[in-house]
Amino acid sequence: MDTLTHGEGQSAATRKVDQLLAHYGESHRNPRNETIHFVAIPLIMLSLVGLLYAAHPWIAYAFIAASMVYYARLSLVFLLTMAALSAVALVLVNAMGALVLPASIAIFVLAWIAQFVGHKIEGKKPSFFEDLQYLWVGPLFVLSRLFLKLGIRW
């Protein structure tokens, strides 16, 4: 599997990030499901930050910080990329102003509907039904596909 060849000189068996991505990839092989995920996962991330920000900005900041701790344990490249994407999400959420809550709710619901449609097409249930940490792996799966195309090692 191509995602297993992009570790920094370590075998996939020794890198947790590669194991997680390989397992996540098992239920994301259908090209239509993958395409849906490539759109829905970033939208879910944005909406989740928006929902937390609407509750209180510091809740969003704390969630992002905790997520960065998780990503730091997996890969420096993923950590830096997710930190940059989280900063972009915060800028977008802040730009929503008073519409942040209704917009985030709408995006969240529609993106999750799309995700479940994708899994219906795939014929497999979402990975997070087995383990909640796959909610944090989903964005890495999308990034790993992009990184493969760009030749970026993680």
KEMAR-446187 format. One record per residue (C-alpha): x, y, z. Coordinates in nm, 3 decimals. Example, Ala and Ser with C-alpha at 12.3 -4.5 7.8 and 13.67 -1.06 7.14 Angstrom:
# KEMAR-446187
+---------+---------+---------+
|      px |      py |      pz |
+---------+---------+---------+
|   1.230 |  -0.450 |   0.780 |
|   1.367 |  -0.106 |   0.714 |
+---------+---------+---------+
***
This chain:
# KEMAR-446187
+---------+---------+---------+
|      px |      py |      pz |
+---------+---------+---------+
|   0.000 |   0.000 |   0.000 |
|   0.141 |   0.335 |  -0.104 |
|   0.065 |   0.510 |   0.226 |
|   0.297 |   0.269 |   0.401 |
|   0.601 |   0.373 |   0.200 |
|   0.621 |   0.731 |   0.313 |
|   0.767 |   0.693 |   0.659 |
|   1.105 |   0.845 |   0.726 |
|   1.306 |   0.526 |   0.689 |
|   1.097 |   0.326 |   0.935 |
|   0.883 |   0.027 |   0.852 |
|   0.506 |   0.063 |   0.870 |
|   0.498 |  -0.183 |   1.158 |
|   0.690 |   0.061 |   1.376 |
|   0.500 |   0.378 |   1.290 |
|   0.162 |   0.421 |   1.450 |
|   0.056 |   0.686 |   1.197 |
|   0.104 |   0.443 |   0.909 |
|  -0.089 |   0.172 |   1.092 |
|  -0.376 |   0.412 |   1.159 |
|  -0.384 |   0.533 |   0.798 |
|  -0.375 |   0.178 |   0.662 |
|  -0.663 |   0.073 |   0.886 |
|  -0.862 |   0.385 |   0.801 |
|  -0.796 |   0.325 |   0.432 |
|  -0.953 |  -0.022 |   0.450 |
|  -1.298 |   0.135 |   0.473 |
|  -1.224 |   0.410 |   0.221 |
|  -1.135 |   0.230 |  -0.102 |
|  -1.430 |   0.331 |  -0.319 |
|  -1.332 |   0.636 |  -0.527 |
|  -1.671 |   0.802 |  -0.474 |
|  -1.645 |   0.753 |  -0.098 |
|  -1.292 |   0.895 |  -0.100 |
|  -1.407 |   1.198 |  -0.301 |
|  -1.691 |   1.258 |  -0.057 |
|  -1.447 |   1.234 |   0.233 |
|  -1.203 |   1.477 |   0.069 |
|  -1.478 |   1.740 |   0.073 |
|  -1.671 |   1.642 |   0.386 |
|  -1.380 |   1.597 |   0.628 |
|  -1.243 |   1.952 |   0.589 |
|  -1.599 |   2.085 |   0.616 |
|  -1.657 |   1.884 |   0.934 |
|  -1.331 |   2.019 |   1.076 |
|  -1.435 |   2.374 |   0.995 |
|  -1.783 |   2.328 |   1.138 |
|  -1.654 |   2.164 |   1.455 |
|  -1.419 |   2.455 |   1.518 |
|  -1.712 |   2.687 |   1.447 |
|  -1.942 |   2.510 |   1.691 |
|  -1.680 |   2.516 |   1.964 |
|  -1.594 |   2.878 |   1.888 |
|  -1.961 |   2.972 |   1.910 |
|  -1.973 |   2.817 |   2.258 |
|  -1.661 |   3.015 |   2.354 |
|  -1.343 |   3.087 |   2.158 |
|  -1.127 |   2.935 |   2.432 |
|  -1.311 |   2.604 |   2.398 |
|  -1.214 |   2.598 |   2.030 |
|  -0.854 |   2.690 |   2.117 |
|  -0.834 |   2.417 |   2.382 |
|  -0.975 |   2.157 |   2.143 |
|  -0.726 |   2.254 |   1.875 |
|  -0.440 |   2.247 |   2.126 |
|  -0.540 |   1.900 |   2.246 |
|  -0.565 |   1.783 |   1.885 |
|  -0.214 |   1.917 |   1.819 |
|  -0.082 |   1.707 |   2.107 |
|  -0.235 |   1.399 |   1.941 |
|  -0.085 |   1.489 |   1.602 |
|   0.255 |   1.565 |   1.756 |
|   0.269 |   1.207 |   1.878 |
|   0.217 |   1.080 |   1.521 |
|   0.412 |   1.297 |   1.279 |
|   0.583 |   1.635 |   1.268 |
|   0.468 |   1.694 |   0.910 |
|   0.106 |   1.619 |   0.997 |
|   0.132 |   1.832 |   1.312 |
|   0.258 |   2.135 |   1.122 |
|   0.002 |   2.093 |   0.846 |
|  -0.287 |   2.046 |   1.089 |
|  -0.171 |   2.348 |   1.290 |
|  -0.175 |   2.560 |   0.973 |
|  -0.516 |   2.425 |   0.870 |
|  -0.652 |   2.488 |   1.219 |
|  -0.531 |   2.848 |   1.199 |
|  -0.710 |   2.886 |   0.865 |
|  -1.025 |   2.736 |   1.018 |
|  -1.010 |   2.988 |   1.303 |
|  -0.975 |   3.276 |   1.057 |
|  -1.274 |   3.148 |   0.856 |
|  -1.482 |   3.093 |   1.169 |
|  -1.399 |   3.440 |   1.296 |
|  -1.497 |   3.583 |   0.955 |
|  -1.842 |   3.420 |   0.988 |
|  -1.918 |   3.661 |   1.270 |
|  -2.273 |   3.631 |   1.403 |
|  -2.348 |   3.354 |   1.150 |
|  -2.089 |   3.118 |   1.297 |
|  -2.340 |   2.906 |   1.491 |
|  -2.609 |   2.855 |   1.226 |
|  -2.352 |   2.816 |   0.948 |
|  -2.150 |   2.564 |   1.151 |
|  -2.461 |   2.362 |   1.239 |
|  -2.569 |   2.349 |   0.873 |
|  -2.222 |   2.254 |   0.749 |
|  -2.180 |   1.993 |   1.022 |
|  -2.512 |   1.821 |   0.950 |
|  -2.474 |   1.825 |   0.571 |
|  -2.112 |   1.705 |   0.579 |
|  -2.198 |   1.416 |   0.812 |
|  -2.489 |   1.316 |   0.589 |
|  -2.244 |   1.311 |   0.299 |
|  -2.000 |   1.098 |   0.502 |
|  -2.268 |   0.840 |   0.577 |
|  -2.377 |   0.837 |   0.211 |
|  -2.014 |   0.768 |   0.122 |
|  -2.000 |   0.478 |   0.364 |
|  -2.328 |   0.343 |   0.226 |
|  -2.166 |   0.348 |  -0.119 |
|  -1.854 |   0.184 |   0.027 |
|  -2.055 |  -0.080 |   0.209 |
|  -1.849 |  -0.041 |   0.525 |
|  -1.916 |   0.144 |   0.847 |
|  -1.703 |   0.443 |   0.949 |
|  -1.378 |   0.361 |   1.130 |
|  -1.465 |   0.577 |   1.430 |
|  -1.739 |   0.327 |   1.520 |
|  -1.449 |   0.100 |   1.624 |
|  -1.231 |   0.367 |   1.786 |
|  -1.299 |   0.738 |   1.834 |
|  -0.939 |   0.832 |   1.754 |
|  -1.027 |   0.778 |   1.387 |
|  -1.215 |   1.107 |   1.402 |
|  -0.867 |   1.266 |   1.426 |
|  -0.718 |   1.027 |   1.168 |
|  -0.971 |   1.123 |   0.897 |
|  -0.803 |   1.458 |   0.826 |
|  -0.466 |   1.283 |   0.810 |
|  -0.606 |   1.036 |   0.557 |
|  -0.708 |   1.325 |   0.332 |
|  -0.368 |   1.488 |   0.379 |
|  -0.183 |   1.161 |   0.318 |
|  -0.348 |   1.129 |  -0.025 |
|  -0.252 |   1.487 |  -0.107 |
|   0.102 |   1.436 |   0.024 |
|   0.142 |   1.123 |  -0.190 |
|   0.054 |   1.323 |  -0.502 |
|   0.298 |   1.598 |  -0.401 |
|   0.576 |   1.360 |  -0.296 |
|   0.575 |   1.485 |   0.064 |
|   0.699 |   1.241 |   0.328 |
|   0.526 |   1.227 |   0.661 |
+---------+---------+---------+
***
